[in-house]
Every structure is written in structure tokens, then in C-alpha cells.
Amino acid sequence: MRMTGAFAILTLWLWAGAAMAAERIALVMGIADYQSIGPLKNTINDARRISQTLEQIGFEVTTAYDTTSQQMHDLLKEFAFRSETADLALIYFAGHGVEVQGENFLIPADAQVASNADIQRQAVSLKDMLVAVDRARKMRIVILDSCRNNPFGDLIDTRETAAEGSADGTRGGGGLAQPTPDRGTLVSFAAKDGNVALDGSGTNSPFAIALSDRLKQPNLEISLMFRQVRDQVLQSTANQQEPHTYGALSGVPFYLAGTDGTEAAVDDRRIAWSDLRPEQEAQLTRLADGGDTRSMLGLGYMRLNPDTERFDPAAAADLFTRAADAGAPEAQFELAKLYEQGLGVAPDPARALSLYQASAAQDFADAINDLGFFYYQGGLGLPRDPQKALALFERAADLRHPQAMFNFAALIDDGLIAGKGPEASAAYLYDALRSGSDDVLKIMTEQPQMFSIDTRKALQRKLQEVAFYDGVIDGDFGPGTQRGIRRAYGLGD
């Protein structure tokens, strides 16, 4: 990167390790046999169908039926730990779901409900599910086929708080509340917020049928897949039910059923987006023309691939500009790089800095990390300010930017961060391993001596806490510690 100094700076390279952890994992739950409220007809069938479909396309799936409250919480806790070493973590839930005061709750089989407090105490919230997928490395998906009706009637008060509610404080028609997932996370509802989904007249719900059909289709990028699910459900229900997705996926293209191209093995987004089929590129263009910023990003990345006939940096800059003007932080970051390099646009350091700052203001970790380097070195016209640089590095590390986590761990180890010592350095190293940083795995495997013995001991203690290591805390990274490091990364013994 741009920085030079006394501590180690991690730059990005690829290192071929041994067998990886499961790249895609799923937790599928279906509840039909409720103990105190009306049963549902198709939810077990729907969960079974989705589970089988996910297994067919290469997911490692955990499936559970008619789970109690404690079982649901236990499943989510275990899934959250496993998701840290997965590229994609997906949860599918079919069962009763209700909105209580602006928050969405999924009802367990043993729920005994007479008030809002009972639901909030016994049910699993959408927030709980989002936490369970939050640390997956590339993509996080929660799918709720659960807003089929409100089984509690007047027992619960669905009114939102005054700050969030509508004019009369209620939502018509039952259903669930609109979620606001973090960037890189997609939430899919079987029916748009505030509306009720249909159970269907056959053995599966219209949404489960459409989802299963589209999940199995190869070479179909994920954002386009969910749009096709929506279209199929609208058609099969005579426009009575409209699925909806919420959230902002990252600019990484993803094909749930795989692709015939190279996308699965390539991290470079310019190359990955170039695998998109011509008909999907045309659909992406229509979506971009309608204002979809992720479609603009994908088209822009295509035009930055120098190995294809699409290569057109000026067109990429135009697409990124449209998305950046609409407030997309990834587009602001990518456009900043073009202005910094003078690629597709005239070099403009001031414009680049402004875009980096705009992206960083929206917590885009890449932009925050790069700003840290600019302040450390005095780049893009900024005065050199090491203290501000360190604060930015910490902020990027706390947002789980792999490179920033390693670099901040090194800064702590070098004694440059007041109030933080070996335990904090080890915690960042552990999180960097869990995030899937090949670079950190390589360094901690081949060059652990670059960190002090106290930090190495602290990392051994951290590995011991999560049952990845059971040896002596001595700072010696022998076979046992190395095995623990590999486990933390997600590799087998």
C-alpha cells in the first residue's frame, strides 16, 4: 500500500491454502405445529423443499422443524460462529411472523403469547437472525417466508413508536415491518412489508416454489435471481403477492447455483462481472437506467476489465459517477480511485479526496483505510497527521476490514496505540483470521516472530478460549498453535 513505517504493512496477495471451510452455509427452519396457536399447512414442506434445493447447489445446510424458542436461539448462536468462516451465510424461515411495535419477530413452536412482552421474550427477532449472518465474509442473506397472518389477533399491539409509526400508528393488512439491514446484507420477504403472504393451494407456498425454481438456475446473478422470484410470484398469484428485498448488496457478483465462467475463483470484480451473460447484462442496463446503483457498479466494473472488448474507462467513470451522485459509497470509492489514477477521467486529487471522504462518511471500510494511509504519508494534498491516520486505521479495523485489522494489530504490538496492549493486538489478529485473510494466515504461519512474544501468547489464549488450541501458553507457534490458527481461519487439521 501507500504507507511506510516501523510496523508491518499488510498488502494483498493470494496464497493457495489447504481445503477451505464451507464456502456457503444455510440454516433452514420450518414451523407448522404450534402448541398454542393455529398450525400452518405448508411451512414444513417449504422448508424441506428449500433445504433440498440449497443442498443440490452446494450449500452446507442445517435444517430444523418445529423448533422451540431455546432451540432457535441455540441454532442461531451455533450458526453465527460457523458463518464467520463462510463466504455466504443464508437463513430461511417459514412459519408465523409478526410485527410488534416496528420490530419483526419469528414465532417458535412453543410460544405462549398473551402480550407484546411475551413475543419479545419468547420469539426470535429479525435482528437476531441478522446478527447470526453478520460476519460471513462476502454475503449475508435472510429469507422470511413468514408473514402469512397475525395469529394473535388483539392479544398484541402492533403499533410502532411515535417516531417510527404512520399517522395512525398502525400498519394495515398484517405482515412484517420494513427492515434496514446493513450494507452487504440482503433481507427477502415473501410479501412486501405490511402485506400478508399466501400459503398456497398446493403443498408449497407460491414464494417457496419460485425461490426453489430460481435458486437452481446456474449463471444467474443473485440480484437478478431475486427479481425473477418476484416476477414469478406475482404471476402465480395474479398480482396478489409481491415479494420484496431490502438491503444493499456489495459490488461482488454472486451466483448461488454457480457459473460456467471463472467467477467462483476470482476476487477481481472487473473479471467477475465480465462473466455475466449478455441477456443479464441487458437486464442490468435496464435496471441501471431505472436508478439501481448496484447495476451501475456491475456495468462499471465490466468496463474496467482490460482483457475484454468492453474495456472503456470513460464509460466506467460515467457509471460510477451516476451511482456516486446517488449516494452509493462503493461507487464513490471506485470513482475516487479513477480520479487519483487519472483513468477514464483527468487526474484530480482534490476530487478524489472529496470522494474518499464521502465514502468514508458512510462507513465504507476500504475508503476509511485508504484515508488513513493518505494522512499517514501526507497524500492527496493532505498534511501528514499520524494521529488522525491511527484513528482511521482503528475505525476501519473495527469495521472488520482484513488489511486494517492486521495493520492495527501490528501498530498495537509496536506500542503505538495508547491504552491497548497484547490482548487487543491478538483480538484483531484473530478477527482477521476469521474474516478469511489469506495474508494474515500466511504471515502467522510463516513469520509469527514479527509479533512480540506477549502478543503471541495472547493469541494462543484467544485460540484456547474458542477451543481451537489446548496447549501451553508460551508464545511458541509450534504444530499445536499452527493447527489452532488454521482452525480459526476455517481450515481442517
PyMOL commands that set and color helices and strands:
alter all, ss='L'
color gray80, all
select helices_A, chain A and resi 43-56+69-83+116-122+126-133+153-155+206-215+222-236+263-265+269-273+278-289+293-302+313-325+329-341+349-361+365-377+386-398+402-413+422-434+438-446+448-450+453-465+479-489
alter helices_A, ss='H'
color red, helices_A
select strands_A, chain A and resi 24-30+60-65+88-94+97-100+103-106+124-125+139-145+185-189+244-247
alter strands_A, ss='S'
color yellow, strands_A
deselect
rebuild
show_as cartoon
